[in-house]
Amino acid sequence: MGIVHRRATVSPTKQELVEAWLPKRPWAAGRTISEKVAEYRLDDPDGEVGVETIVWRASDGALLQTPLTYRAEPLAGADAHLITTMEHSVLGTRWIYDGCGDPVWADTLVHAAFTGGTQSSMFFESDEGRVAIPARMQVRGSGTATEAPRVDRVDEVVEGAPTVVRAAGLEIAVAHVLGTPLGEGTHLSGVIGDSTDRHVLAVVRGA
């Protein structure tokens, strides 16, 4: 479950931090983002780390997905994957990481892919209580297992088309640019809004 604080402000905004980070990414190929299209969250089982993937429309019409994690403290050994820090008016300082370098992102994605998991339910926190937020993107894993391999570390991130994340004996292929061929395997896919197009977001192999 994800909670959004309706009256909270953040600095920099998510769009601002992604705009500053994107030119350094080889998979972006010079693209800039024009608008936010959708997002989906996955639940950290320990409830400590925010795990969100945002889908953006790029200047050339391509759809880009950026996995992000939000932490209350720095992640040890992950300086290479730190995007920036953010000041949140309710939660305080947040450390924002490229999700591909964060083992909690990898663990939540693998769990969803193997068990047929879906995006987290989202709610506004208001003076009147919690109000449900309709999902702008529906995601689902292809697997039917009752358990999934656990991921407690990320060993290597090779950015490209696709980006390949090697983590705890698994290989996760990520389509930062939606439509990038990922090959076969247990996967997470998603549909944006009222579209009938299903995008393969990531494929997990090696279990």
Secondary structure, DSSP 8 states (H G I E B T S, - for coil): -EEEETT--EES-HHHHHHHHGGG-GGGTT--EEEEEEEEEE--TTS-SEEEEEEEEETTS-EEEEEEEEESS--TT-GGGEEEEEEETTTEEEEEEEGGG-HHHHHHHHHHHHHT-B---EEEEETTEEEEE--SEEEEES---S---------EEE-SSSEEEEETTEEEEE-SBTT----SSEEEEEEETT---EEEEEEEE--
